[in-house]
Amino acid sequence: MKRSSVDPAGLAQELRSLPRLDRQTLKEMWGALYIAPPPPRTSRSLMLRAVAYKLQERAYGGLSAAVRRALMTREPTVLAKSHPQQVRPGTVLVREWQGKTHRVEVIEGGAVYRGRRYGSLSEVAREITGSRWSGPRFFGLKTHAKA
């Protein structure tokens, strides 16, 4: 995308003023920047981010043709691993659950939670939640693979 002459201070001021704009003004800006109105029921938050992005893109330039091509032709990648990451002893895992922060230290052959030794992360997850969980999944070490 062709770059315009950039006034960083002016752009910064315009970006700072966006949150104060009403919904109708944001719709009008979207229409002017994207040459189309926003989709129906587009949230104000999304409009703010999209307008800010487009203003910056116009000022500093967008993605190069090569990057756009690469993004459009890439096959979907599996973002999540289907097997848990290996964590080394000494690693501290932190998980917030129902408003409380839980810290677990991984040790050789298990984990320590609140001064008590557990044989697995799944045991710790069960202690925290009161129900059966995959410990690696509970602590964000394993997620469902995307098909």
ROKOLSE-625441 format. One line per 3 residues: number of its first residue (from 1); their letters; for each residue y, x, z of N, C-alpha, C, O. Coordinates in pm, whole numbers. Last residue first. Layout:
N
NUM) A) Y,X,Z,Y,X,Z,Y,X,Z,Y,X,Z; ...;
//
This chain:
147
147) AKA) -2953,-839,1353,-3042,-839,1236,-2962,-823,1111,-3018,-820,1001; -2862,-632,1620,-2820,-733,1525,-2910,-725,1402,-2939,-616,1353; -3034,-595,1926,-2999,-539,1796,-2962,-654,1704,-3023,-761,1708;
144) HTK) -2907,-659,2249,-2987,-708,2136,-2941,-640,2009,-2820,-627,1986; -2862,-356,2441,-2821,-489,2396,-2913,-532,2284,-2988,-451,2231; -2837,-134,2708,-2923,-189,2603,-2871,-328,2569,-2840,-407,2658;
141) LGF) -2659,-70,2899,-2725,42,2832,-2811,-6,2716,-2853,75,2633; -2537,-254,3066,-2477,-224,2937,-2538,-108,2863,-2475,-51,2773; -2663,-332,3294,-2566,-226,3309,-2509,-179,3174,-2440,-78,3167;
138) FRP) -2838,-526,3190,-2739,-565,3289,-2628,-460,3300,-2511,-496,3313; -3007,-366,3031,-2918,-464,2968,-2806,-503,3064,-2690,-512,3024; -3139,-210,3226,-3057,-145,3123,-2962,-244,3054,-2849,-208,3023;
135) GSW) -3262,-430,3376,-3162,-341,3435,-3076,-271,3330,-2954,-272,3341; -3306,-751,3286,-3336,-616,3239,-3226,-528,3297,-3108,-551,3268; -3344,-968,3567,-3264,-914,3458,-3329,-786,3411,-3398,-719,3487;
132) RSG) -3407,-1239,3769,-3466,-1131,3692,-3378,-1094,3573,-3344,-1178,3489; -3158,-1289,4032,-3253,-1335,3929,-3302,-1216,3848,-3247,-1107,3857; -2972,-1188,4197,-3064,-1285,4254,-3160,-1343,4152,-3236,-1435,4182;
129) TIE) -2792,-989,4126,-2778,-1123,4067,-2864,-1230,4133,-2832,-1348,4127; -2858,-760,4281,-2719,-801,4263,-2709,-948,4221,-2626,-1022,4274; -3137,-744,4265,-3071,-747,4397,-2928,-801,4385,-2884,-880,4469;
126) RAV) -3168,-723,3990,-3224,-839,4059,-3158,-856,4196,-3128,-968,4238; -3053,-474,3949,-2993,-592,3885,-3041,-719,3953,-2963,-813,3973; -3237,-317,4088,-3097,-324,4135,-3031,-448,4077,-2960,-519,4148;
123) ESL) -3463,-353,3931,-3466,-394,4072,-3325,-408,4127,-3297,-500,4204; -3371,-238,3696,-3402,-381,3698,-3409,-434,3841,-3367,-546,3868; -3357,27,3754,-3231,-45,3741,-3255,-196,3742,-3168,-272,3783;
120) SGY) -3610,112,4001,-3561,93,3864,-3426,22,3866,-3387,-36,3967; -3664,155,4268,-3749,221,4169,-3700,208,4027,-3742,285,3940; -3397,232,4493,-3471,134,4413,-3549,209,4306,-3506,314,4259;
117) RRG) -3265,305,4813,-3330,355,4692,-3410,243,4626,-3483,170,4692; -2945,232,4948,-3089,203,4943,-3145,248,4809,-3082,230,4704; -2671,262,4938,-2746,346,5029,-2896,325,5028,-2968,392,5102;
114) RYV) -2594,88,4731,-2556,61,4870,-2644,136,4970,-2686,81,5072; -2844,215,4537,-2742,112,4541,-2718,76,4687,-2811,37,4758; -2992,450,4334,-2946,423,4469,-2831,324,4461,-2734,345,4388;
111) AGG) -3290,460,4132,-3147,445,4149,-3115,420,4296,-3200,374,4372; -3544,660,3975,-3490,533,4022,-3339,532,4031,-3270,594,3950; -3632,917,3907,-3730,816,3942,-3673,685,3995,-3747,606,4053;
108) EIV) -3347,1076,4012,-3479,1101,3954,-3576,993,4002,-3600,980,4122; -3085,827,4002,-3150,945,4059,-3284,964,3988,-3327,877,3911; -2775,682,3945,-2908,706,3891,-2962,834,3953,-2893,936,3957;
105) EVR) -2595,475,4156,-2617,614,4113,-2761,628,4066,-2855,592,4136; -2382,205,4110,-2522,247,4124,-2532,392,4076,-2482,426,3968; -2154,-30,4225,-2174,109,4180,-2316,150,4212,-2365,134,4324;
102) HTK) -1991,-328,4148,-2114,-268,4200,-2131,-130,4139,-2124,-113,4017; -1731,-542,4229,-1769,-422,4157,-1889,-358,4226,-1888,-336,4347; -1707,-894,4193,-1731,-778,4279,-1776,-661,4191,-1849,-679,4094;
99) GQW) -1689,-1113,4022,-1569,-1068,4091,-1586,-948,4182,-1489,-903,4243; -1951,-1131,3916,-1892,-1239,3995,-1777,-1191,4083,-1769,-1223,4202; -1970,-797,3875,-2051,-918,3872,-1991,-1018,3968,-1981,-993,4088;
96) ERV) -1919,-497,3707,-1855,-605,3781,-1941,-729,3764,-1980,-763,3652; -2067,-185,3741,-2075,-317,3680,-2003,-417,3768,-2023,-421,3890; -2126,151,3680,-2039,55,3747,-2045,-76,3671,-2032,-77,3549;
93) LVT) -2329,427,3745,-2307,308,3664,-2224,210,3745,-2248,189,3864; -2331,767,3744,-2291,652,3823,-2259,537,3727,-2174,550,3640; -2576,1017,3715,-2488,924,3646,-2457,807,3738,-2546,754,3804;
90) GPR) -2770,1147,3851,-2632,1181,3886,-2531,1089,3818,-2415,1083,3859; -3002,1177,3586,-2977,1168,3730,-2836,1218,3762,-2789,1317,3706; -2897,1031,3276,-2942,1144,3355,-2919,1118,3503,-2827,1046,3540;
87) VQQ) -3021,779,3069,-2917,823,3161,-2975,931,3251,-3089,921,3296; -3074,686,2741,-3128,760,2854,-3011,806,2942,-2915,864,2893; -3029,355,2633,-2984,493,2634,-3045,561,2755,-3065,498,2859;
84) PHS) -3298,142,2527,-3195,182,2622,-3155,328,2604,-3236,413,2566; -3312,18,2192,-3377,84,2305,-3268,136,2400,-3158,169,2357; -3158,-82,1998,-3263,-170,2049,-3339,-106,2164,-3423,-171,2226;
81) KAL) -2806,-56,2004,-2936,8,1998,-3040,-86,2056,-3013,-160,2150; -2569,-221,1804,-2634,-204,1933,-2770,-138,1912,-2839,-164,1814; -2498,-227,1543,-2403,-174,1640,-2469,-143,1772,-2430,-50,1843;
78) VTP) -2629,-164,1248,-2671,-212,1379,-2580,-146,1480,-2584,-24,1500; -2416,-252,977,-2486,-153,1060,-2527,-218,1191,-2466,-314,1237; -2416,-385,655,-2398,-409,799,-2479,-307,879,-2595,-281,849;
75) ERT) -2313,-144,414,-2410,-242,461,-2385,-265,609,-2338,-176,679; -1998,-112,260,-2095,-69,362,-2189,-181,397,-2150,-297,407; -1804,-207,95,-1936,-181,38,-2039,-139,141,-2158,-133,109;
72) MLA) -1567,-236,240,-1620,-352,168,-1763,-330,119,-1837,-427,104; -1518,20,338,-1539,-90,432,-1603,-210,363,-1686,-279,423; -1482,160,99,-1592,197,189,-1622,84,287,-1738,55,315;
69) RRV) -1250,36,2,-1377,29,-74,-1496,57,16,-1597,-12,11; -1068,114,201,-1095,-28,178,-1227,-47,104,-1307,-134,139; -1076,392,161,-1120,337,288,-1153,189,273,-1254,142,324;
66) AAS) -971,408,-99,-1104,462,-70,-1159,404,60,-1277,371,67; -716,303,-72,-813,233,-156,-954,280,-125,-1047,200,-125; -606,322,272,-616,375,137,-722,296,59,-807,231,119;
63) LGG) -436,72,459,-554,154,436,-555,203,292,-509,133,201; -75,85,440,-203,28,482,-316,125,461,-295,246,448; 241,188,571,136,190,470,6,139,527,-19,148,647;
60) YAR) 450,158,746,381,287,743,273,298,637,219,406,615; 559,-98,696,644,15,729,576,149,706,636,242,652; 344,-265,645,451,-255,546,539,-133,571,587,-71,476;
57) EQL) 203,-228,882,142,-191,754,249,-174,647,246,-79,569; 378,-339,1067,349,-196,1073,288,-147,942,318,-37,897; 368,-606,981,497,-535,986,474,-383,987,542,-309,917;
54) KYA) 96,-659,1014,152,-660,880,287,-589,876,317,-520,779; 70,-644,1296,-6,-554,1209,61,-544,1073,81,-434,1021; 239,-853,1376,269,-716,1416,197,-616,1326,255,-515,1285;
51) VAR) 99,-1068,1264,235,-1040,1218,272,-896,1254,330,-824,1173; -139,-1050,1412,-142,-1039,1266,-4,-1006,1210,8,-924,1119; -53,-1088,1678,-119,-963,1638,-117,-943,1487,-96,-832,1440;
48) LML) 59,-1348,1663,138,-1233,1710,78,-1102,1660,148,-1016,1607; -164,-1498,1580,-47,-1487,1492,40,-1367,1532,88,-1294,1446; -325,-1472,1805,-369,-1413,1678,-251,-1397,1583,-240,-1296,1514;
45) SRS) -165,-1615,1988,-201,-1476,2013,-244,-1405,1884,-203,-1292,1858; -165,-1870,1884,-39,-1796,1888,-65,-1646,1907,3,-1562,1848; -445,-1943,1673,-382,-1928,1803,-253,-1847,1792,-236,-1765,1701;
42) TRP) -467,-2174,1416,-462,-2032,1449,-387,-2017,1580,-278,-2071,1596; -490,-2435,1319,-532,-2407,1457,-542,-2258,1489,-616,-2218,1579; -524,-2340,975,-500,-2441,1078,-558,-2398,1213,-662,-2331,1219;
39) PPP) -410,-2009,883,-511,-2115,885,-480,-2217,995,-417,-2184,1095; -64,-1960,791,-182,-1925,873,-283,-2039,865,-245,-2154,843; 33,-1970,441,45,-2011,581,-77,-1968,660,-182,-1941,602;
36) AIY) 110,-1683,243,27,-1802,265,46,-1842,411,71,-1757,496; 212,-1429,236,232,-1516,120,137,-1637,125,91,-1685,22; 224,-1275,458,93,-1288,394,97,-1376,269,-6,-1393,203;
33) LAG) 498,-1286,528,428,-1158,521,297,-1165,443,263,-1072,369; 568,-1556,524,646,-1460,447,569,-1328,427,576,-1267,320; 374,-1666,699,384,-1711,560,458,-1612,473,417,-1586,360;
30) WME) 444,-1532,936,311,-1514,877,318,-1549,729,273,-1473,643; 698,-1641,977,684,-1497,951,550,-1468,886,542,-1388,792; 625,-1908,1021,712,-1875,908,702,-1726,874,697,-1689,757;
27) KLT) 475,-1879,1255,413,-1935,1134,494,-1898,1010,439,-1860,907; 676,-1785,1427,562,-1698,1395,491,-1747,1268,451,-1666,1185; 834,-2014,1436,891,-1891,1379,779,-1794,1342,785,-1728,1238;
24) QRD) 655,-2186,1568,702,-2218,1433,758,-2093,1364,732,-2071,1246; 624,-2064,1823,509,-2079,1732,555,-2102,1587,498,-2044,1495; 896,-1840,1903,818,-1963,1917,713,-1971,1807,714,-1894,1711;
21) LRP) 913,-1506,2034,929,-1602,1926,845,-1726,1950,737,-1719,2009; 855,-1314,2219,955,-1415,2257,973,-1523,2151,1042,-1622,2175; 680,-1135,2099,628,-1228,2201,727,-1337,2243,687,-1440,2297;
18) LSR) 862,-988,1918,765,-1088,1871,716,-1183,1980,710,-1303,1956; 1017,-783,2016,1075,-918,2018,973,-1026,1979,996,-1144,2005; 872,-552,1973,895,-596,2112,946,-739,2119,922,-808,2218;
15) LEQ) 892,-537,1694,762,-561,1755,777,-609,1899,702,-697,1943; 1165,-479,1670,1111,-602,1611,976,-638,1673,948,-754,1701; 1175,-230,1797,1251,-342,1853,1197,-474,1800,1184,-571,1875;
12) ALG) 1017,-82,1620,976,-96,1760,1047,-214,1825,986,-291,1899; 1175,-97,1390,1042,-157,1390,995,-180,1533,940,-285,1565; 1399,45,1479,1412,-94,1436,1278,-166,1437,1269,-281,1480;
9) APD) 1287,296,1526,1351,223,1636,1364,75,1603,1342,-10,1689; 1188,371,1270,1098,352,1384,1160,273,1498,1093,191,1560; 1240,265,977,1331,288,1088,1248,265,1213,1237,151,1258;
6) VSS) 1114,368,670,1083,327,806,1196,363,901,1241,478,904; 1096,238,352,1165,332,438,1153,279,582,1178,162,609; 753,145,285,897,123,278,964,229,364,899,301,439;
3) RKM) 472,233,87,545,241,213,692,213,190,749,254,88; 223,47,-74,345,123,-84,420,120,49,430,15,113; -117,84,0,0,0,0,123,88,0,127,192,67;
//
